[in-house]
Amino acid sequence: MVPFSYMLLERFFRADAAFANSDVYAFLEKERFGYAIRIPANEALEREITDLLKRPVGRPSRKPKVLYASLTYRAESWHRFRRVVSKVEWHAGELYPRVGFIVTNLMWYPAELYNQRGTAEQWIRRESTR
């Protein structure tokens, strides 16, 4: 049997934390989808990236300083470990960083896939106001 990470993935699924569910991950893996799903932050995940949460030394740039970390993590509701990627953004003038976590089965960093916002929600909102 070929390990899942080496199978050809032809379909991708991107979702927010509302879809952060072990059953969803299992279905997507079984159906050979690549996925990037945001998950809520928690103390265990934040402990794993403590070094990224320390304010950078020096004068802040106008451009945000963006740091990434790849973790192996297992939530209590998951039956196995999965890859979680964290993104920490330090913006000038902000006291605390913006932190996000994405669970994924992709070998590459899924920011490009996850950050591509769809417009479906805008169209739904637009049509419902008519």
LUMTI-516058 format. One record per residue (C-alpha): residue number from 1; residue in one letter; x, y, z. Coordinates in Angstrom, 2 decimals, decimal comma. Layout:
<nodes>
(NUM "A" (X Y Z)),
...
</nodes>
This chain:
<nodes>
(1 "M" (0,00 0,00 0,00)),
(2 "V" (1,31 3,45 -0,93)),
(3 "P" (1,48 5,92 2,00)),
(4 "F" (-1,18 8,62 1,69)),
(5 "S" (1,36 11,45 1,50)),
(6 "Y" (2,71 10,02 -1,78)),
(7 "M" (-0,63 9,52 -3,51)),
(8 "L" (-1,60 11,87 -6,30)),
(9 "L" (-4,04 14,45 -5,01)),
(10 "E" (-6,19 15,96 -7,71)),
(11 "R" (-8,78 17,76 -5,59)),
(12 "F" (-8,31 20,29 -2,84)),
(13 "F" (-10,56 21,40 0,00)),
(14 "R" (-10,13 24,64 1,94)),
(15 "A" (-12,35 25,48 4,91)),
(16 "D" (-12,59 27,55 8,05)),
(17 "A" (-12,74 26,22 11,60)),
(18 "A" (-16,42 25,26 11,28)),
(19 "F" (-15,21 22,18 9,36)),
(20 "A" (-12,47 21,29 11,87)),
(21 "N" (-13,78 17,81 12,59)),
(22 "S" (-12,07 14,42 12,69)),
(23 "D" (-14,82 12,86 10,55)),
(24 "V" (-14,31 15,51 7,86)),
(25 "Y" (-10,54 14,84 7,81)),
(26 "A" (-11,10 11,07 7,57)),
(27 "F" (-13,57 11,49 4,69)),
(28 "L" (-11,23 13,82 2,78)),
(29 "E" (-8,29 11,45 3,28)),
(30 "K" (-10,35 8,44 2,15)),
(31 "E" (-11,52 10,30 -0,97)),
(32 "R" (-7,94 11,48 -1,71)),
(33 "F" (-8,52 15,20 -1,26)),
(34 "G" (-5,72 17,53 -0,30)),
(35 "Y" (-7,01 19,77 2,47)),
(36 "A" (-6,18 22,87 4,47)),
(37 "I" (-8,63 23,55 7,30)),
(38 "R" (-8,24 26,25 9,92)),
(39 "I" (-8,43 25,04 13,50)),
(40 "P" (-8,96 27,09 16,64)),
(41 "A" (-5,91 27,95 18,71)),
(42 "N" (-5,50 26,24 22,06)),
(43 "E" (-2,91 26,15 24,84)),
(44 "A" (-1,26 22,95 23,56)),
(45 "L" (-0,70 24,40 20,08)),
(46 "E" (0,50 27,74 21,43)),
(47 "R" (3,02 25,95 23,69)),
(48 "E" (4,50 24,36 20,57)),
(49 "I" (5,24 27,78 19,03)),
(50 "T" (6,30 29,69 22,15)),
(51 "D" (9,51 30,88 20,49)),
(52 "L" (7,53 32,46 17,60)),
(53 "L" (5,29 34,36 20,03)),
(54 "K" (8,15 36,43 21,45)),
(55 "R" (8,25 39,96 20,07)),
(56 "P" (11,00 40,34 17,46)),
(57 "V" (13,97 42,44 18,54)),
(58 "G" (14,66 45,70 16,75)),
(59 "R" (12,66 48,37 15,02)),
(60 "P" (9,52 46,97 13,37)),
(61 "S" (9,33 47,09 9,61)),
(62 "R" (6,29 48,45 7,78)),
(63 "K" (5,94 45,03 6,25)),
(64 "P" (4,61 42,35 8,62)),
(65 "K" (7,15 39,81 9,86)),
(66 "V" (5,66 36,40 9,08)),
(67 "L" (6,90 33,20 10,74)),
(68 "Y" (5,81 29,61 10,13)),
(69 "A" (6,13 26,33 12,00)),
(70 "S" (5,11 22,80 11,05)),
(71 "L" (3,91 20,60 13,92)),
(72 "T" (2,74 17,05 14,41)),
(73 "Y" (-0,35 17,26 16,58)),
(74 "R" (-3,18 15,08 17,80)),
(75 "A" (-6,30 16,64 19,27)),
(76 "E" (-8,23 14,56 21,80)),
(77 "S" (-11,01 13,93 19,27)),
(78 "W" (-8,60 12,74 16,53)),
(79 "H" (-7,77 9,06 16,14)),
(80 "R" (-4,25 9,86 14,87)),
(81 "F" (-1,60 12,56 14,58)),
(82 "R" (-1,88 15,08 11,75)),
(83 "R" (0,24 17,91 10,38)),
(84 "V" (-0,60 21,38 11,65)),
(85 "V" (1,03 24,49 10,22)),
(86 "S" (1,11 27,67 12,28)),
(87 "K" (1,44 31,17 10,88)),
(88 "V" (2,48 34,03 13,17)),
(89 "E" (2,32 37,59 11,84)),
(90 "W" (3,90 40,53 13,66)),
(91 "H" (2,45 43,83 12,37)),
(92 "A" (3,91 47,25 13,10)),
(93 "G" (1,88 49,11 15,72)),
(94 "E" (0,22 45,95 17,07)),
(95 "L" (1,05 44,71 20,54)),
(96 "Y" (0,32 41,01 19,93)),
(97 "P" (0,89 38,79 16,89)),
(98 "R" (-1,86 37,39 14,69)),
(99 "V" (-1,73 33,61 15,04)),
(100 "G" (-3,42 30,98 12,91)),
(101 "F" (-3,31 27,19 12,74)),
(102 "I" (-4,16 25,02 9,74)),
(103 "V" (-4,50 21,23 9,77)),
(104 "T" (-3,41 19,76 6,44)),
(105 "N" (-2,35 16,61 4,65)),
(106 "L" (-0,33 18,58 2,08)),
(107 "M" (3,44 18,27 1,98)),
(108 "W" (3,86 21,94 1,03)),
(109 "Y" (2,79 24,91 3,10)),
(110 "P" (-0,92 25,44 2,42)),
(111 "A" (-1,01 29,24 2,89)),
(112 "E" (-1,51 29,85 -0,81)),
(113 "L" (-4,43 27,43 -0,90)),
(114 "Y" (-5,94 28,50 2,41)),
(115 "N" (-5,58 32,26 1,91)),
(116 "Q" (-7,33 32,25 -1,47)),
(117 "R" (-10,68 33,54 -0,36)),
(118 "G" (-13,67 32,44 -2,32)),
(119 "T" (-16,50 34,79 -3,13)),
(120 "A" (-19,38 32,37 -2,51)),
(121 "E" (-20,28 34,01 0,80)),
(122 "Q" (-20,44 37,44 -0,87)),
(123 "W" (-22,78 36,14 -3,57)),
(124 "I" (-25,02 34,41 -1,03)),
(125 "R" (-25,24 37,62 1,00)),
(126 "R" (-25,91 39,68 -2,14)),
(127 "E" (-28,66 37,37 -3,40)),
(128 "S" (-30,35 37,15 0,01)),
(129 "T" (-30,72 40,95 0,20)),
(130 "R" (-32,64 41,20 -3,07)),
</nodes>
